[in-house]
Amino acid sequence: MIRRLAVLVFVSSLAAACASRGVPPRVAAPGEAPARGTVRGSASRDAEARGHRVVAAALDLRGVPYRNGGTDPGGFDCSGLVRYVFSQEGVALPRVTAAQYAVGEAVRRDSVRAGDLLFFSTVAPGASHVAIAVDKDTFVHAPSSRGVVRVERLALPYWNSRFVGARRVIR
């Protein structure tokens, strides 16, 4: 009986192993970056999924007019859009851009992922405009020029030269 149980456990472990290498996949520890070829922990996958949901919610608001001080689908300013969209995912953020720049963790520009906050110096020194990263080079925001929520590219000279940093608030 014990031998039969041991064989069953052994066969089950083989079935759960990685088919290409014959060993179980390694799951990254909390806070640890997954090594190349490893399976990310569920917290990392959940954060990425939440980031994509944030982006989808923001993209659904394309075309909503810019309104200074706006915080709802009747009209948004940049930080109002960010706060509204993140609240849909259960993430509470401060109301103004400078305060949003103080939350979360700093992210290198080459590590930006969907749902990260991107900050720009537009009307004042420091972070005066905020957007939501769609991916490493595109973002959705509520700019006052041309007056509607829209998607733009970070590589455009205007945005590239004004980029001041990125923050990750979904971890």
N, C-alpha and C positions, 0 to 999 in steps of 0.2 A: 504494500500500500504506500509506504513512504517513498519507495523507489519510483512508483508510478506517478506520485505527486511531484517528485523532483524532475522527472522527465517532462511532465506537463508544464512546469514552471520554466524549464530550459527552452522548450519549444515555443512557449508564449513569448519569452524574451527575444527569441530570434525573429518572431513575427513582428515585434514592435521595433526591431532594429532598422537602421537605415539600409535600404535595399542595395545601394551602390557600394557601401563599405562594410556591411555586415556588423556594424556596431551601433548602439543607440546614439541618437544625436545629442550633442552637448547643449544644454540650455544655459544661457548667460545668467550669472547671479544678478540680483537687483543692483542697479547702478553701474554695472559692468557693461562695456560695449561688447556686443557679440563678435567673436572672432570670425574671420572669413570662413564660410562653409558651415557655420553653426546655426542652430535654430534659436531665434530670439525668444525671450521669455514672454509670457502672456501680457505682462504690463507694457512692454515695448510695443507689442502688436496692438494692444488696446489704445495706447497713446496715438499710434499712427492712424488707426481707424477713426478715432475722435478728431484728429487733425483733418482727415479727409471729409468728415461730416461738417466740420466748421467751414471748410472751403466750399462744399456743396451749398450750404446755407447762404454763404456770402454770394456765390455765383447766382443763386436764385434771385438775388436782390439787384442784379444788373439792371440799369435803366431807372432806378429810383432816383429822384432828383436830389441834388445837394441842397441842404438847408443848414445854415450856420446855427449851431446848437442843437441840430436835429438828432433825435435818438430813436426814431421809429420808422417803419416803412413809408410813412408820409413824407419823409425827407431825413437825410443823414448828413452829419459832418463826419470827418474821418474817424475820430475816436468814438463817436456815437455809433457808427456802423460796427466797429470792432467790438465794442461793449455789448451791443445788441446780439450780434452773431454768437459770441462766446457764451452769452447768457442762455442761449438756446441749447447749449451743450452742458449747462450747469456750472460754468466757470464765471465767477464774479470778477470783474475788472474795474479799476478806477475809471472815472468819467473822462479825464483829460489826458492828452497824449504824453505829456511829461511824466505824469504819474504812472501811466501804462509802461513807460520805458524803464521804470524802477522795479517791475515785477518779473517773476520768472527767472530763467537763467540765460546768460549771454550765450549766443550761438555764433560760431564763425560763419562768415558769408558762404564758404564752400560747403557748409554742413546744413544749410537751411533746408527745411522740409515743409510739406503741406501743413498749414495751420500755424506756422511760426509768425510772429509779428515782425514787420520790417519798419524801421524808423528812418525818417529823412529830415534834413534841415531845409525848410522851405521859406517860411516867413519870419523866422527868428533863429538865432544861434541854438544849436543843440537839437533835440528831437522835437520838431514842431508839426510833423505829419506822420501818420501811422497807416499801415496797410497789412493785409493778410496774405502770406505767401501761398500761392497755388502750387508752385514747385520752386526749383532753384533760380529760375529766371523770370517767372511771371507772378503777378500779384493782383489782388482785387482791392479797390479802395474807393473812397468817396472824395474826389478832388473838387475844389471849387471851380477850377477852370473846366469849361464844357459841361459842368454841372450835373453829372449823373454818375452813379456807381458803375465802375467799369474795370476792365482788366488791362494791365499794361506790362511792359517788359522792363526788368531791372537794368538790362543792358543799354537802354536808351540813354544818351548822354545826359539829359536833364536829370533823370533819377539816379543814374550811376554816380554822378558828381555830387549828389546831395545825400547819398546813403550814409547813415551814421551808426547803424547797428541793427542786430536782430536779437529777439528774445523768444524763448520757448516757455510757454505757460502751461502747456499740456504735456505732462511727463508720465 
